[in-house]
Amino acid sequence: MGRYVEGQDRTQSVLFPERLDDWSHEDSTVRVIDVFVDELDLRKLGFERADPAATGRPEYSPATLLKIYVYGYLNRVQSSRRLETEAQRNLELIWLTGRLAPDFKTIADFRRDNGEAIRKVCKEFVLLCRRLKLFTDGIVAIDGSKFKAINNRDKNFTDRKLQARIEQLEDSIKRYLVELDRADRDATAVLPGRVAHLKDKIAKVKQQMQALEAIGEQMKASEDGQISLTDPDARSMATSGRGTGIVGYNVQAAVDAKHHLIVAHEVTNVGHDRNQLADMAKLAKAVRADRTLTHPAD
């Protein structure tokens, strides 16, 4: 290997086993997450299963799942499947969970069932930052980010996309009918099995046309002319890349300019930021001045 820095021999035994605590630097963010979540009263915040069941198979503590969720939020890992993978290989998460690795469905169910409690955790975080005097009286930065929803782009419809899909199906029916006409003129030109297959295809395309017409009726009742079948609140949004876009949400955040801490946030399904600045500025100002957030002990 010459004069390169060499890694440790993976087959070399050690005299004493390494401590799990040695895997995380003393200044690591995961240590803050660990202390913050452990100090929360999960029962008071409304987390499900904050009290373990007396019988049955032991389950994961909501504190463990909340630590995974917060870690994913801070590191832009939103997918439950990716969080499952990271919990098995990421040394910070292995340290944070004590080598526990819940499956993706457990993580997704926790996020789905505890939405209101997680929002209260954000409020507790603002309280903590206030007590530590981490919010300055100066400047906040406001910006929006697009977050992908679980709704696939093929399950999101706009007027233009619906019309294009209908035209594609109409073209398919025309091609099938032309081939059937050819079979009627010359029975030897198309095999009998192919004729039956074409008729079945036409029937299925007609069913799809009826489904699209029903979606069109739903779109008429929608304020913005969009329909998302899997996640009804998600909307198609343009992103910075040319000709690209996602079906998701626009997350607005106001961040303290000195310590880079989130003062306030809001989730909207409006795809642009033009009307968000004033509302977010008012929200950030209200959060700073809201005395109801003050801890009783303060």
PyMOL commands that set and color helices and strands:
alter all, ss='L'
color gray80, all
select helices_A, chain A and resi 20-23+29-38+42-45+62-74+80-89+91-97+104-113+115-131+153-155+159-185+192-220+277-289+291-293
alter helices_A, ss='H'
color red, helices_A
select strands_A, chain A and resi 140-148+156-157+227-228+235-238+245-256+262-268
alter strands_A, ss='S'
color yellow, strands_A
deselect
rebuild
show_as cartoon
